[in-house]
Amino acid sequence: MSSSRRHATSTSANRAEYRKAFLGHVHKLLHAGYAALTPSAFTNAEEDDITGELCKHMKHLTEVAPSAQWMALYSIHDQDPVNDAKRDDDGSVRLGKRRPRLDIRIVNKHRVPNAGFCIEAKRLHRSDSLGDYMDDEGLNAFIKEYYAKNDDACGMLGYVQAGAIKEWTYKLQLRLLKDLSTRACTNKQAWTKTHAGKNGVVGYLSRHLCPDSQKTLDVYHTLLDFV
């Protein structure tokens, strides 16, 4: 193998290992933030209230008392404004208070440019929650690249406040399988279990082809039990 091919293989392998470690750290922070909450205290809470408390505990781990050395490399941003987002009607750039806001953005400050993981959160508590989770302020915001335009992975958080997690995972899977063409994913890529951790945390992966850029986007779905 030529030196150039060895270098390309090494670079690709390093990139894959970094991505794996980065995504692992992101989800460990999410799990730790959730573990610091008392779920029963948020059964009827608003989405922003839960997100704010979740971010508060993650910030404590990254800024005040990291329980692992790598945590200090990260920063947590809630209600993070998205720059250069455009209006649908006239294509003008949305400025100031008119900018859309990501619920959570977790950033690794160790690299330049920084690597970020964008997250949207939705309550799962009534019959129309599924539509909110999937629409243009939820999953579709990533597929249509309103959010995370330069990223190849992002996250959706489901705050389960009624019913069981397994019921919502089944409903979400059925909805994705029903809307394969709309969500730009194939049958095999629509809903894959990634982990079933302690503290009621369940994770899934769906893979999508963004219609505008034709990039492949991995969406990590994490369901948190607040029942």
PyRosetta script that sets phi, psi and omega in degrees:
from pyrosetta import init, pose_from_sequence

init()
pose = pose_from_sequence("MSSSRRHATSTSANRAEYRKAFLGHVHKLLHAGYAALTPSAFTNAEEDDITGELCKHMKHLTEVAPSAQWMALYSIHDQDPVNDAKRDDDGSVRLGKRRPRLDIRIVNKHRVPNAGFCIEAKRLHRSDSLGDYMDDEGLNAFIKEYYAKNDDACGMLGYVQAGAIKEWTYKLQLRLLKDLSTRACTNKQAWTKTHAGKNGVVGYLSRHLCPDSQKTLDVYHTLLDFV")
pose.set_psi(1, 133.5)
pose.set_omega(1, -179.3)
pose.set_phi(2, -69.0)
pose.set_psi(2, 160.4)
pose.set_omega(2, -179.3)
pose.set_phi(3, -62.3)
pose.set_psi(3, -36.0)
pose.set_omega(3, -179.0)
pose.set_phi(4, -66.5)
pose.set_psi(4, -38.4)
pose.set_omega(4, 179.0)
pose.set_phi(5, -70.5)
pose.set_psi(5, -37.6)
pose.set_omega(5, 177.5)
pose.set_phi(6, -63.5)
pose.set_psi(6, -40.4)
pose.set_omega(6, 179.3)
pose.set_phi(7, -63.9)
pose.set_psi(7, -43.3)
pose.set_omega(7, -179.7)
pose.set_phi(8, -63.5)
pose.set_psi(8, -41.1)
pose.set_omega(8, 178.9)
pose.set_phi(9, -65.5)
pose.set_psi(9, -42.0)
pose.set_omega(9, 179.3)
pose.set_phi(10, -63.9)
pose.set_psi(10, -44.1)
pose.set_omega(10, -180.0)
pose.set_phi(11, -62.6)
pose.set_psi(11, -43.4)
pose.set_omega(11, 179.7)
pose.set_phi(12, -63.4)
pose.set_psi(12, -42.3)
pose.set_omega(12, 179.3)
pose.set_phi(13, -65.4)
pose.set_psi(13, -41.6)
pose.set_omega(13, 178.4)
pose.set_phi(14, -63.0)
pose.set_psi(14, -40.6)
pose.set_omega(14, 179.8)
pose.set_phi(15, -64.0)
pose.set_psi(15, -41.7)
pose.set_omega(15, 179.8)
pose.set_phi(16, -65.2)
pose.set_psi(16, -40.7)
pose.set_omega(16, 179.5)
pose.set_phi(17, -67.2)
pose.set_psi(17, -40.4)
pose.set_omega(17, 178.4)
pose.set_phi(18, -63.3)
pose.set_psi(18, -44.9)
pose.set_omega(18, -179.6)
pose.set_phi(19, -60.4)
pose.set_psi(19, -43.3)
pose.set_omega(19, 179.4)
pose.set_phi(20, -61.8)
pose.set_psi(20, -45.0)
pose.set_omega(20, 179.8)
pose.set_phi(21, -65.6)
pose.set_psi(21, -42.3)
pose.set_omega(21, -179.9)
pose.set_phi(22, -60.4)
pose.set_psi(22, -49.3)
pose.set_omega(22, -179.8)
pose.set_phi(23, -64.7)
pose.set_psi(23, -35.8)
pose.set_omega(23, 176.3)
pose.set_phi(24, -63.5)
pose.set_psi(24, -42.6)
pose.set_omega(24, 178.8)
pose.set_phi(25, -64.8)
pose.set_psi(25, -42.8)
pose.set_omega(25, 179.5)
pose.set_phi(26, -56.3)
pose.set_psi(26, -47.8)
pose.set_omega(26, -175.9)
pose.set_phi(27, -75.3)
pose.set_psi(27, -28.4)
pose.set_omega(27, 174.1)
pose.set_phi(28, -66.1)
pose.set_psi(28, -38.2)
pose.set_omega(28, 176.8)
pose.set_phi(29, -65.7)
pose.set_psi(29, -42.3)
pose.set_omega(29, 177.7)
pose.set_phi(30, -61.2)
pose.set_psi(30, -45.7)
pose.set_omega(30, -179.1)
pose.set_phi(31, -64.0)
pose.set_psi(31, -40.7)
pose.set_omega(31, -179.9)
pose.set_phi(32, -67.1)
pose.set_psi(32, -39.5)
pose.set_omega(32, 177.7)
pose.set_phi(33, -63.0)
pose.set_psi(33, -42.6)
pose.set_omega(33, 178.6)
pose.set_phi(34, -66.0)
pose.set_psi(34, -39.5)
pose.set_omega(34, -178.8)
pose.set_phi(35, -62.6)
pose.set_psi(35, -24.2)
pose.set_omega(35, -179.6)
pose.set_phi(36, -82.2)
pose.set_psi(36, -9.9)
pose.set_omega(36, -179.8)
pose.set_phi(37, -89.1)
pose.set_psi(37, 161.6)
pose.set_omega(37, 169.2)
pose.set_phi(38, -104.8)
pose.set_psi(38, 99.4)
pose.set_omega(38, -171.6)
pose.set_phi(39, -53.0)
pose.set_psi(39, -39.6)
pose.set_omega(39, -176.9)
pose.set_phi(40, -64.2)
pose.set_psi(40, -19.5)
pose.set_omega(40, 179.3)
pose.set_phi(41, -77.4)
pose.set_psi(41, -9.0)
pose.set_omega(41, -175.3)
pose.set_phi(42, -121.5)
pose.set_psi(42, 18.7)
pose.set_omega(42, -177.8)
pose.set_phi(43, -59.6)
pose.set_psi(43, -34.2)
pose.set_omega(43, -179.4)
pose.set_phi(44, -115.7)
pose.set_psi(44, 14.4)
pose.set_omega(44, -175.2)
pose.set_phi(45, -75.1)
pose.set_psi(45, 154.1)
pose.set_omega(45, 175.4)
pose.set_phi(46, -72.8)
pose.set_psi(46, 158.0)
pose.set_omega(46, -178.1)
pose.set_phi(47, -56.9)
pose.set_psi(47, -47.3)
pose.set_omega(47, -177.2)
pose.set_phi(48, -64.7)
pose.set_psi(48, -32.2)
pose.set_omega(48, 179.0)
pose.set_phi(49, -66.1)
pose.set_psi(49, -43.5)
pose.set_omega(49, 179.4)
pose.set_phi(50, -66.3)
pose.set_psi(50, -46.1)
pose.set_omega(50, -179.0)
pose.set_phi(51, -60.5)
pose.set_psi(51, -42.1)
pose.set_omega(51, 179.9)
pose.set_phi(52, -61.3)
pose.set_psi(52, -43.3)
pose.set_omega(52, 179.5)
pose.set_phi(53, -69.7)
pose.set_psi(53, -39.0)
pose.set_omega(53, 177.5)
pose.set_phi(54, -60.8)
pose.set_psi(54, -45.0)
pose.set_omega(54, 179.5)
pose.set_phi(55, -67.3)
pose.set_psi(55, -36.7)
pose.set_omega(55, 179.4)
pose.set_phi(56, -58.4)
pose.set_psi(56, -44.2)
pose.set_omega(56, -179.2)
pose.set_phi(57, -72.0)
pose.set_psi(57, -34.8)
pose.set_omega(57, 176.8)
pose.set_phi(58, -68.6)
pose.set_psi(58, -38.4)
pose.set_omega(58, 177.4)
pose.set_phi(59, -63.3)
pose.set_psi(59, -36.8)
pose.set_omega(59, 177.8)
pose.set_phi(60, -60.7)
pose.set_psi(60, -38.8)
pose.set_omega(60, 179.7)
pose.set_phi(61, -71.3)
pose.set_psi(61, -33.6)
pose.set_omega(61, -176.3)
pose.set_phi(62, -90.9)
pose.set_psi(62, -23.6)
pose.set_omega(62, -173.8)
pose.set_phi(63, -114.2)
pose.set_psi(63, -25.2)
pose.set_omega(63, -172.6)
pose.set_phi(64, -116.6)
pose.set_psi(64, -54.9)
pose.set_omega(64, -172.2)
pose.set_phi(65, -137.8)
pose.set_psi(65, 69.5)
pose.set_omega(65, 178.8)
pose.set_phi(66, -64.3)
pose.set_psi(66, 133.3)
pose.set_omega(66, 178.4)
pose.set_phi(67, -89.3)
pose.set_psi(67, -7.7)
pose.set_omega(67, 174.2)
pose.set_phi(68, -141.4)
pose.set_psi(68, 147.6)
pose.set_omega(68, -173.5)
pose.set_phi(69, -59.1)
pose.set_psi(69, -37.6)
pose.set_omega(69, -175.9)
pose.set_phi(70, -65.5)
pose.set_psi(70, -23.1)
pose.set_omega(70, -176.6)
pose.set_phi(71, -61.4)
pose.set_psi(71, -31.6)
pose.set_omega(71, -179.0)
pose.set_phi(72, -67.9)
pose.set_psi(72, -12.2)
pose.set_omega(72, 179.2)
pose.set_phi(73, -82.9)
pose.set_psi(73, -5.8)
pose.set_omega(73, -173.4)
pose.set_phi(74, -112.7)
pose.set_psi(74, 154.3)
pose.set_omega(74, 172.4)
pose.set_phi(75, -130.0)
pose.set_psi(75, 149.6)
pose.set_omega(75, -176.4)
pose.set_phi(76, -114.9)
pose.set_psi(76, 130.5)
pose.set_omega(76, -178.6)
pose.set_phi(77, -128.0)
pose.set_psi(77, 119.9)
pose.set_omega(77, 174.6)
pose.set_phi(78, -108.8)
pose.set_psi(78, 149.1)
pose.set_omega(78, -173.9)
pose.set_phi(79, 53.0)
pose.set_psi(79, 51.6)
pose.set_omega(79, -174.9)
pose.set_phi(80, -84.8)
pose.set_psi(80, 119.6)
pose.set_omega(80, -177.7)
pose.set_phi(81, -68.5)
pose.set_psi(81, 143.0)
pose.set_omega(81, -179.9)
pose.set_phi(82, -99.2)
pose.set_psi(82, 115.0)
pose.set_omega(82, 179.6)
pose.set_phi(83, -81.0)
pose.set_psi(83, 154.1)
pose.set_omega(83, 175.8)
pose.set_phi(84, 68.0)
pose.set_psi(84, 11.9)
pose.set_omega(84, 174.4)
pose.set_phi(85, -70.8)
pose.set_psi(85, 141.8)
pose.set_omega(85, -175.2)
pose.set_phi(86, -110.0)
pose.set_psi(86, 151.7)
pose.set_omega(86, 175.3)
pose.set_phi(87, -72.6)
pose.set_psi(87, 146.4)
pose.set_omega(87, -179.9)
pose.set_phi(88, -72.5)
pose.set_psi(88, -31.9)
pose.set_omega(88, -172.7)
pose.set_phi(89, -76.7)
pose.set_psi(89, -45.7)
pose.set_omega(89, -175.7)
pose.set_phi(90, -123.2)
pose.set_psi(90, 0.3)
pose.set_omega(90, 176.5)
pose.set_phi(91, 77.2)
pose.set_psi(91, 5.7)
pose.set_omega(91, 179.9)
pose.set_phi(92, -74.9)
pose.set_psi(92, 152.1)
pose.set_omega(92, -179.2)
pose.set_phi(93, -74.6)
pose.set_psi(93, 134.1)
pose.set_omega(93, 179.0)
pose.set_phi(94, -83.1)
pose.set_psi(94, 125.1)
pose.set_omega(94, -174.7)
pose.set_phi(95, -115.6)
pose.set_psi(95, 160.7)
pose.set_omega(95, 172.3)
pose.set_phi(96, 55.1)
pose.set_psi(96, -130.3)
pose.set_omega(96, -177.8)
pose.set_phi(97, -68.8)
pose.set_psi(97, -13.8)
pose.set_omega(97, -179.0)
pose.set_phi(98, -84.1)
pose.set_psi(98, -5.3)
pose.set_omega(98, 177.4)
pose.set_phi(99, -68.4)
pose.set_psi(99, 139.1)
pose.set_omega(99, 173.5)
pose.set_phi(100, -67.7)
pose.set_psi(100, 158.0)
pose.set_omega(100, -176.4)
pose.set_phi(101, -126.8)
pose.set_psi(101, 129.0)
pose.set_omega(101, 173.8)
pose.set_phi(102, -73.4)
pose.set_psi(102, 142.0)
pose.set_omega(102, 178.7)
pose.set_phi(103, -64.1)
pose.set_psi(103, -47.5)
pose.set_omega(103, -179.0)
pose.set_phi(104, -143.3)
pose.set_psi(104, 140.5)
pose.set_omega(104, 170.8)
pose.set_phi(105, -135.0)
pose.set_psi(105, 122.0)
pose.set_omega(105, 179.1)
pose.set_phi(106, -104.4)
pose.set_psi(106, 124.2)
pose.set_omega(106, -171.3)
pose.set_phi(107, -119.6)
pose.set_psi(107, 133.6)
pose.set_omega(107, 171.3)
pose.set_phi(108, -92.8)
pose.set_psi(108, 115.2)
pose.set_omega(108, -175.4)
pose.set_phi(109, -87.3)
pose.set_psi(109, 0.3)
pose.set_omega(109, -175.0)
pose.set_phi(110, -76.2)
pose.set_psi(110, -21.9)
pose.set_omega(110, -178.0)
pose.set_phi(111, -112.5)
pose.set_psi(111, 151.6)
pose.set_omega(111, 173.1)
pose.set_phi(112, -126.2)
pose.set_psi(112, 120.0)
pose.set_omega(112, -1.4)
pose.set_phi(113, -67.3)
pose.set_psi(113, 153.6)
pose.set_omega(113, 179.9)
pose.set_phi(114, -62.4)
pose.set_psi(114, 147.3)
pose.set_omega(114, 174.0)
pose.set_phi(115, -94.7)
pose.set_psi(115, 129.2)
pose.set_omega(115, -178.7)
pose.set_phi(116, -123.1)
pose.set_psi(116, 150.9)
pose.set_omega(116, 177.0)
pose.set_phi(117, -124.1)
pose.set_psi(117, 115.3)
pose.set_omega(117, -175.5)
pose.set_phi(118, -93.5)
pose.set_psi(118, 139.1)
pose.set_omega(118, -175.9)
pose.set_phi(119, -134.0)
pose.set_psi(119, 134.3)
pose.set_omega(119, 169.2)
pose.set_phi(120, -111.2)
pose.set_psi(120, 139.9)
pose.set_omega(120, -178.2)
pose.set_phi(121, -118.4)
pose.set_psi(121, 141.9)
pose.set_omega(121, 177.3)
pose.set_phi(122, -139.1)
pose.set_psi(122, 144.6)
pose.set_omega(122, 173.6)
pose.set_phi(123, -77.4)
pose.set_psi(123, 139.6)
pose.set_omega(123, 173.4)
pose.set_phi(124, -116.9)
pose.set_psi(124, 94.5)
pose.set_omega(124, -170.9)
pose.set_phi(125, -146.1)
pose.set_psi(125, -6.4)
pose.set_omega(125, 179.2)
pose.set_phi(126, -155.0)
pose.set_psi(126, 177.8)
pose.set_omega(126, -170.1)
pose.set_phi(127, -62.8)
pose.set_psi(127, -30.9)
pose.set_omega(127, -178.3)
pose.set_phi(128, -91.1)
pose.set_psi(128, 4.8)
pose.set_omega(128, -179.5)
pose.set_phi(129, -64.1)
pose.set_psi(129, -32.6)
pose.set_omega(129, -178.5)
pose.set_phi(130, -62.9)
pose.set_psi(130, -40.3)
pose.set_omega(130, 178.2)
pose.set_phi(131, -65.2)
pose.set_psi(131, -41.7)
pose.set_omega(131, 178.0)
pose.set_phi(132, -61.5)
pose.set_psi(132, -39.2)
pose.set_omega(132, -178.9)
pose.set_phi(133, -64.9)
pose.set_psi(133, -35.7)
pose.set_omega(133, -172.9)
pose.set_phi(134, -93.6)
pose.set_psi(134, -18.5)
pose.set_omega(134, -167.2)
pose.set_phi(135, -77.4)
pose.set_psi(135, -166.9)
pose.set_omega(135, -172.9)
pose.set_phi(136, -70.9)
pose.set_psi(136, -7.4)
pose.set_omega(136, 172.5)
pose.set_phi(137, -107.4)
pose.set_psi(137, 9.5)
pose.set_omega(137, 177.2)
pose.set_phi(138, -126.6)
pose.set_psi(138, -123.5)
pose.set_omega(138, -177.0)
pose.set_phi(139, -57.4)
pose.set_psi(139, -41.9)
pose.set_omega(139, -177.8)
pose.set_phi(140, -62.5)
pose.set_psi(140, -24.6)
pose.set_omega(140, 178.7)
pose.set_phi(141, -63.6)
pose.set_psi(141, -29.8)
pose.set_omega(141, 176.7)
pose.set_phi(142, -82.0)
pose.set_psi(142, -43.1)
pose.set_omega(142, -178.5)
pose.set_phi(143, -64.0)
pose.set_psi(143, -38.3)
pose.set_omega(143, 178.7)
pose.set_phi(144, -85.5)
pose.set_psi(144, -0.1)
pose.set_omega(144, 174.6)
pose.set_phi(145, 65.6)
pose.set_psi(145, 28.4)
pose.set_omega(145, 167.7)
pose.set_phi(146, -65.9)
pose.set_psi(146, -35.5)
pose.set_omega(146, 178.2)
pose.set_phi(147, -119.0)
pose.set_psi(147, 155.6)
pose.set_omega(147, 173.8)
pose.set_phi(148, 54.4)
pose.set_psi(148, 40.2)
pose.set_omega(148, -175.4)
pose.set_phi(149, -60.6)
pose.set_psi(149, -33.3)
pose.set_omega(149, -176.6)
pose.set_phi(150, -101.4)
pose.set_psi(150, 10.4)
pose.set_omega(150, -177.4)
pose.set_phi(151, -106.5)
pose.set_psi(151, 156.3)
pose.set_omega(151, 175.5)
pose.set_phi(152, -108.2)
pose.set_psi(152, 4.6)
pose.set_omega(152, 177.2)
pose.set_phi(153, -151.1)
pose.set_psi(153, 148.5)
pose.set_omega(153, 178.6)
pose.set_phi(154, -155.3)
pose.set_psi(154, -177.5)
pose.set_omega(154, -175.3)
pose.set_phi(155, -138.6)
pose.set_psi(155, 150.1)
pose.set_omega(155, 170.7)
pose.set_phi(156, -120.0)
pose.set_psi(156, 132.4)
pose.set_omega(156, 175.5)
pose.set_phi(157, -107.8)
pose.set_psi(157, 131.0)
pose.set_omega(157, 175.1)
pose.set_phi(158, -112.0)
pose.set_psi(158, 116.2)
pose.set_omega(158, 178.1)
pose.set_phi(159, -90.7)
pose.set_psi(159, 99.5)
pose.set_omega(159, -176.2)
pose.set_phi(160, -79.9)
pose.set_psi(160, 112.8)
pose.set_omega(160, -177.0)
pose.set_phi(161, -117.3)
pose.set_psi(161, -0.5)
pose.set_omega(161, 176.6)
pose.set_phi(162, -153.9)
pose.set_psi(162, 142.6)
pose.set_omega(162, -178.5)
pose.set_phi(163, 77.4)
pose.set_psi(163, -170.3)
pose.set_omega(163, -177.8)
pose.set_phi(164, -106.3)
pose.set_psi(164, 151.9)
pose.set_omega(164, 178.8)
pose.set_phi(165, -56.3)
pose.set_psi(165, -42.8)
pose.set_omega(165, -177.4)
pose.set_phi(166, -62.4)
pose.set_psi(166, -30.6)
pose.set_omega(166, 177.0)
pose.set_phi(167, -67.7)
pose.set_psi(167, -43.0)
pose.set_omega(167, -179.2)
pose.set_phi(168, -70.8)
pose.set_psi(168, -37.4)
pose.set_omega(168, 177.8)
pose.set_phi(169, -63.4)
pose.set_psi(169, -38.2)
pose.set_omega(169, 178.9)
pose.set_phi(170, -65.7)
pose.set_psi(170, -43.7)
pose.set_omega(170, 179.2)
pose.set_phi(171, -63.5)
pose.set_psi(171, -42.5)
pose.set_omega(171, 179.8)
pose.set_phi(172, -65.2)
pose.set_psi(172, -41.7)
pose.set_omega(172, 178.4)
pose.set_phi(173, -61.8)
pose.set_psi(173, -46.0)
pose.set_omega(173, 179.8)
pose.set_phi(174, -61.5)
pose.set_psi(174, -40.5)
pose.set_omega(174, -179.4)
pose.set_phi(175, -64.8)
pose.set_psi(175, -42.4)
pose.set_omega(175, 178.8)
pose.set_phi(176, -65.8)
pose.set_psi(176, -42.3)
pose.set_omega(176, 179.4)
pose.set_phi(177, -65.4)
pose.set_psi(177, -33.8)
pose.set_omega(177, 178.5)
pose.set_phi(178, -70.1)
pose.set_psi(178, -35.1)
pose.set_omega(178, -174.3)
pose.set_phi(179, -110.3)
pose.set_psi(179, 41.4)
pose.set_omega(179, -175.5)
pose.set_phi(180, -55.6)
pose.set_psi(180, -46.4)
pose.set_omega(180, -177.4)
pose.set_phi(181, -69.6)
pose.set_psi(181, -38.8)
pose.set_omega(181, 179.4)
pose.set_phi(182, -65.4)
pose.set_psi(182, -40.6)
pose.set_omega(182, -178.1)
pose.set_phi(183, -88.6)
pose.set_psi(183, -0.3)
pose.set_omega(183, 174.5)
pose.set_phi(184, 58.2)
pose.set_psi(184, 44.5)
pose.set_omega(184, 176.1)
pose.set_phi(185, -134.9)
pose.set_psi(185, 157.5)
pose.set_omega(185, 179.2)
pose.set_phi(186, -92.2)
pose.set_psi(186, 166.4)
pose.set_omega(186, -179.0)
pose.set_phi(187, -54.4)
pose.set_psi(187, -46.4)
pose.set_omega(187, -176.3)
pose.set_phi(188, -72.0)
pose.set_psi(188, -20.6)
pose.set_omega(188, -176.7)
pose.set_phi(189, -102.2)
pose.set_psi(189, 2.8)
pose.set_omega(189, -171.3)
pose.set_phi(190, -73.9)
pose.set_psi(190, -35.8)
pose.set_omega(190, -172.6)
pose.set_phi(191, -161.3)
pose.set_psi(191, 102.1)
pose.set_omega(191, -178.5)
pose.set_phi(192, -122.8)
pose.set_psi(192, 129.1)
pose.set_omega(192, 180.0)
pose.set_phi(193, -71.4)
pose.set_psi(193, 132.2)
pose.set_omega(193, 179.7)
pose.set_phi(194, -106.8)
pose.set_psi(194, -33.2)
pose.set_omega(194, 179.1)
pose.set_phi(195, -167.1)
pose.set_psi(195, 156.7)
pose.set_omega(195, 172.0)
pose.set_phi(196, -133.2)
pose.set_psi(196, 87.8)
pose.set_omega(196, -173.0)
pose.set_phi(197, -86.5)
pose.set_psi(197, -178.6)
pose.set_omega(197, 177.2)
pose.set_phi(198, -75.0)
pose.set_psi(198, 173.9)
pose.set_omega(198, 178.1)
pose.set_phi(199, 64.3)
pose.set_psi(199, 24.1)
pose.set_omega(199, 176.1)
pose.set_phi(200, 72.8)
pose.set_psi(200, 24.9)
pose.set_omega(200, 179.4)
pose.set_phi(201, -98.6)
pose.set_psi(201, 124.3)
pose.set_omega(201, 178.9)
pose.set_phi(202, -125.6)
pose.set_psi(202, 137.3)
pose.set_omega(202, -177.4)
pose.set_phi(203, -126.0)
pose.set_psi(203, 145.1)
pose.set_omega(203, 177.8)
pose.set_phi(204, -138.8)
pose.set_psi(204, 161.7)
pose.set_omega(204, 179.4)
pose.set_phi(205, -127.1)
pose.set_psi(205, 133.7)
pose.set_omega(205, 168.4)
pose.set_phi(206, -124.5)
pose.set_psi(206, 144.0)
pose.set_omega(206, -176.8)
pose.set_phi(207, -117.9)
pose.set_psi(207, 133.0)
pose.set_omega(207, -172.4)
pose.set_phi(208, -130.9)
pose.set_psi(208, 154.0)
pose.set_omega(208, 173.5)
pose.set_phi(209, -107.8)
pose.set_psi(209, 110.6)
pose.set_omega(209, -178.2)
pose.set_phi(210, -68.6)
pose.set_psi(210, 124.3)
pose.set_omega(210, -172.5)
pose.set_phi(211, -63.6)
pose.set_psi(211, -33.6)
pose.set_omega(211, -176.3)
pose.set_phi(212, -76.0)
pose.set_psi(212, -51.1)
pose.set_omega(212, -175.6)
pose.set_phi(213, -94.2)
pose.set_psi(213, -15.3)
pose.set_omega(213, -176.3)
pose.set_phi(214, 65.7)
pose.set_psi(214, 20.5)
pose.set_omega(214, 176.8)
pose.set_phi(215, -83.8)
pose.set_psi(215, 153.7)
pose.set_omega(215, 174.8)
pose.set_phi(216, -89.0)
pose.set_psi(216, 129.7)
pose.set_omega(216, -176.4)
pose.set_phi(217, -122.2)
pose.set_psi(217, 123.8)
pose.set_omega(217, 175.1)
pose.set_phi(218, -93.2)
pose.set_psi(218, 124.1)
pose.set_omega(218, 178.6)
pose.set_phi(219, -112.0)
pose.set_psi(219, 119.9)
pose.set_omega(219, 179.7)
pose.set_phi(220, -97.3)
pose.set_psi(220, 117.9)
pose.set_omega(220, -178.4)
pose.set_phi(221, -99.2)
pose.set_psi(221, 124.0)
pose.set_omega(221, 178.0)
pose.set_phi(222, -121.5)
pose.set_psi(222, 121.7)
pose.set_omega(222, 179.7)
pose.set_phi(223, -104.0)
pose.set_psi(223, 126.9)
pose.set_omega(223, -177.1)
pose.set_phi(224, -113.8)
pose.set_psi(224, 131.4)
pose.set_omega(224, -174.8)
pose.set_phi(225, -86.9)
pose.set_psi(225, 117.5)
pose.set_omega(225, 176.2)
pose.set_phi(226, -118.4)
pose.set_psi(226, 16.1)
pose.set_omega(226, 178.0)
pose.set_phi(227, -82.1)
pose.dump_pdb("model.pdb")
